[in-house]
């Protein structure tokens, strides 16, 4: 729906311009410095090393499925973002005195898409590892706040419209859910349980002896 609104020029496009202009008019030096630092947390310079380091750590620990989840989250989100940007070719907001500039297309926000996928995957894995439910929820809430703040930084710096960020968050969430459903499904109840000798094996061990009679076990 959001994508269709952007293509057809529905009211959200007018809202995009209003929000962008309002934020640009109410900028401050302190907030600009803060949000420039925040937006870096959603850049490839941070997310790629973070994801690679996490994957390497999980593989070293033998957690291959969790490693695959993180790898799929970042690779798929990057590919999805590139495909959508190339498909829509939406121009970025323009200001005579911009706070920041980008050369790629605007829709959707790559920072929002990839940040949600990567930080969401890490928060999901961390919350499952924690024994305390409250601590797990706190991790998830922290990840949500971080991703929302990264998205807002893109609006404030004037490199994205509101619909770009909303579309990026939606795409990142959809991709993360698909990754979790495909890779990190729960193990079967009997996985990891060591079974005793099979019935067939026991039958051989206690199998017929001489003259077809069972060989009695000796007591020690």
VEXDREN-2710 file (C-alpha; in Angstrom, 1 decimal):
% VEXDREN-2710
k/r/px/py/pz
1/UNK/0.0/0.0/0.0
2/UNK/2.8/2.5/0.9
3/UNK/4.6/1.7/-2.2
4/UNK/1.5/2.3/-4.3
5/UNK/1.0/5.6/-2.6
6/UNK/4.5/6.8/-3.4
7/UNK/4.1/5.7/-7.1
8/UNK/0.7/7.3/-7.5
9/UNK/1.5/10.5/-5.6
10/UNK/-1.1/10.1/-2.9
11/UNK/-1.3/12.4/0.2
12/UNK/1.6/10.7/1.9
13/UNK/3.9/12.2/-0.7
14/UNK/2.7/15.7/0.3
15/UNK/3.2/14.7/3.9
16/UNK/6.7/13.6/3.0
17/UNK/7.6/17.1/1.9
18/UNK/6.0/18.8/4.8
19/UNK/7.8/16.6/7.4
20/UNK/11.2/17.1/5.5
21/UNK/10.7/20.9/5.4
22/UNK/9.7/21.1/9.1
23/UNK/12.6/19.0/10.3
24/UNK/15.0/21.1/8.2
25/UNK/13.7/24.3/9.6
26/UNK/14.0/23.2/13.2
27/UNK/17.5/21.8/13.1
28/UNK/20.1/22.5/15.8
29/UNK/23.8/22.0/16.1
30/UNK/23.6/19.7/19.1
31/UNK/20.9/17.5/17.6
32/UNK/22.7/17.4/14.3
33/UNK/25.9/16.1/15.9
34/UNK/24.0/13.5/17.9
35/UNK/22.0/12.2/15.0
36/UNK/25.0/12.1/12.7
37/UNK/26.6/9.7/15.2
38/UNK/23.3/7.7/15.4
39/UNK/22.9/7.3/11.7
40/UNK/26.4/5.8/11.5
41/UNK/25.1/2.8/13.5
42/UNK/22.9/2.0/10.5
43/UNK/25.6/2.2/7.9
44/UNK/27.4/-0.6/6.2
45/UNK/30.6/0.5/7.9
46/UNK/29.1/-0.7/11.2
47/UNK/26.5/-3.4/10.2
48/UNK/28.8/-5.5/7.9
49/UNK/31.6/-5.9/10.5
50/UNK/29.1/-6.5/13.2
51/UNK/27.3/-9.2/11.2
52/UNK/30.5/-10.9/10.1
53/UNK/31.9/-10.9/13.6
54/UNK/28.7/-12.4/15.0
55/UNK/28.6/-15.1/12.3
56/UNK/32.2/-16.0/12.9
57/UNK/31.5/-16.2/16.7
58/UNK/28.4/-18.4/16.2
59/UNK/30.2/-20.7/13.9
60/UNK/33.1/-21.1/16.4
61/UNK/30.5/-22.0/19.0
62/UNK/28.9/-24.6/16.7
63/UNK/25.6/-22.6/16.4
64/UNK/25.4/-22.9/12.6
65/UNK/21.7/-22.2/12.2
66/UNK/22.0/-19.0/14.2
67/UNK/24.9/-18.0/12.1
68/UNK/22.9/-18.6/9.0
69/UNK/20.1/-16.5/10.4
70/UNK/22.4/-13.4/10.8
71/UNK/24.1/-14.0/7.4
72/UNK/20.7/-14.2/5.7
73/UNK/19.4/-11.2/7.5
74/UNK/22.1/-8.8/6.3
75/UNK/22.7/-10.2/2.8
76/UNK/19.0/-10.5/2.0
77/UNK/18.2/-7.0/3.4
78/UNK/21.0/-5.5/1.3
79/UNK/19.9/-7.2/-1.9
80/UNK/16.2/-6.3/-1.2
81/UNK/17.2/-2.6/-0.7
82/UNK/19.2/-2.5/-3.8
83/UNK/16.5/-4.1/-5.9
84/UNK/13.8/-1.7/-4.6
85/UNK/15.9/1.4/-5.0
86/UNK/16.8/0.4/-8.6
87/UNK/13.1/-0.4/-9.3
88/UNK/11.6/2.8/-8.0
89/UNK/14.5/5.3/-8.7
90/UNK/13.0/7.9/-6.4
91/UNK/15.0/11.1/-5.9
92/UNK/16.1/12.1/-2.5
93/UNK/14.9/15.3/-0.7
94/UNK/16.7/18.4/-2.0
95/UNK/17.8/21.3/0.2
96/UNK/20.0/24.3/-0.8
97/UNK/21.9/23.8/2.5
98/UNK/21.7/20.1/3.2
99/UNK/22.9/18.6/6.5
100/UNK/24.0/15.4/4.6
101/UNK/24.0/14.1/1.1
102/UNK/23.7/10.7/-0.6
103/UNK/24.2/9.6/-4.2
104/UNK/21.9/6.6/-4.4
105/UNK/18.1/6.5/-4.8
106/UNK/15.8/7.3/-1.9
107/UNK/13.1/4.6/-1.7
108/UNK/13.3/2.7/0.6
109/UNK/15.7/3.7/3.3
110/UNK/18.6/1.2/3.3
111/UNK/19.6/2.3/6.8
112/UNK/16.1/1.4/8.1
113/UNK/15.8/-1.9/6.2
114/UNK/19.2/-3.4/7.0
115/UNK/19.3/-2.0/10.6
116/UNK/16.0/-3.6/11.4
117/UNK/17.0/-6.9/9.9
118/UNK/20.4/-7.1/11.5
119/UNK/19.7/-5.6/15.0
120/UNK/16.4/-7.4/15.0
121/UNK/18.1/-10.8/14.3
122/UNK/20.7/-10.1/17.0
123/UNK/18.1/-9.0/19.5
124/UNK/16.0/-12.1/18.7
125/UNK/18.9/-14.5/19.3
126/UNK/20.0/-12.7/22.5
127/UNK/16.5/-12.7/23.9
128/UNK/16.3/-16.4/23.4
129/UNK/19.6/-17.0/25.1
130/UNK/18.7/-15.0/28.2
131/UNK/17.0/-17.0/30.9
132/UNK/15.0/-14.1/32.2
133/UNK/11.9/-13.1/30.2
134/UNK/12.0/-9.5/31.4
135/UNK/15.7/-9.2/30.3
136/UNK/14.7/-10.7/26.9
137/UNK/11.9/-8.2/26.4
138/UNK/14.3/-5.3/27.4
139/UNK/16.7/-6.4/24.7
140/UNK/14.0/-6.4/22.1
141/UNK/12.7/-3.0/23.2
142/UNK/16.2/-1.6/23.1
143/UNK/16.7/-2.9/19.5
144/UNK/13.4/-1.4/18.4
145/UNK/14.3/2.0/19.9
146/UNK/17.7/1.9/18.2
147/UNK/16.2/1.1/14.8
148/UNK/13.5/3.8/15.2
149/UNK/16.2/6.3/16.2
150/UNK/18.3/5.4/13.2
151/UNK/15.3/5.9/10.9
152/UNK/14.5/9.3/12.5
153/UNK/18.1/10.3/11.9
154/UNK/17.7/9.8/8.2
155/UNK/14.7/12.0/8.3
156/UNK/16.3/14.7/10.3
157/UNK/19.5/14.8/8.2
158/UNK/17.3/15.3/5.1
159/UNK/18.4/12.3/3.1
160/UNK/15.1/10.4/3.2
161/UNK/11.4/11.1/3.2
162/UNK/9.0/9.7/5.8
163/UNK/7.6/7.1/3.4
164/UNK/11.2/6.0/2.6
165/UNK/11.8/5.2/6.2
166/UNK/8.4/3.5/6.8
167/UNK/8.9/1.4/3.7
168/UNK/12.4/0.4/4.9
169/UNK/11.2/-0.6/8.3
170/UNK/8.4/-2.6/6.7
171/UNK/10.7/-4.4/4.3
172/UNK/13.3/-5.1/7.0
173/UNK/10.6/-6.5/9.4
174/UNK/9.1/-8.7/6.6
175/UNK/12.6/-10.1/5.7
176/UNK/13.5/-10.7/9.3
177/UNK/10.3/-12.7/9.9
178/UNK/10.9/-14.8/6.8
179/UNK/14.5/-15.5/7.9
180/UNK/13.4/-16.6/11.4
181/UNK/10.6/-18.8/10.1
182/UNK/13.0/-20.4/7.6
183/UNK/16.1/-20.9/9.6
184/UNK/15.5/-20.7/13.3
185/UNK/12.6/-23.0/13.8
186/UNK/12.4/-24.9/17.1
187/UNK/14.2/-28.2/17.3
188/UNK/12.1/-31.4/17.4
189/UNK/11.4/-32.5/21.0
190/UNK/13.6/-35.6/20.7
191/UNK/16.6/-33.8/19.2
192/UNK/19.7/-34.0/21.3
193/UNK/18.4/-37.0/23.3
194/UNK/20.9/-39.9/23.3
195/UNK/19.0/-43.2/22.6
196/UNK/20.1/-46.6/23.9
197/UNK/20.9/-49.5/21.6
198/UNK/18.1/-50.2/19.0
199/UNK/15.8/-53.1/19.5
200/UNK/17.4/-54.8/16.5
201/UNK/20.9/-54.4/18.0
202/UNK/19.7/-55.9/21.3
203/UNK/18.1/-58.8/19.6
204/UNK/21.4/-59.6/17.9
205/UNK/23.3/-59.3/21.2
206/UNK/20.9/-61.6/22.9
207/UNK/20.3/-63.6/19.7
208/UNK/20.1/-67.3/19.3
209/UNK/23.1/-69.4/20.4
210/UNK/23.9/-72.9/19.5
211/UNK/20.9/-75.1/18.5
212/UNK/18.8/-72.0/18.1
213/UNK/18.4/-71.3/21.8
214/UNK/19.1/-67.9/23.2
215/UNK/22.5/-67.5/24.8
216/UNK/21.9/-66.7/28.5
217/UNK/23.7/-63.7/29.9
218/UNK/26.3/-64.5/32.5
219/UNK/26.1/-62.8/35.8
220/UNK/29.3/-61.3/37.1
END
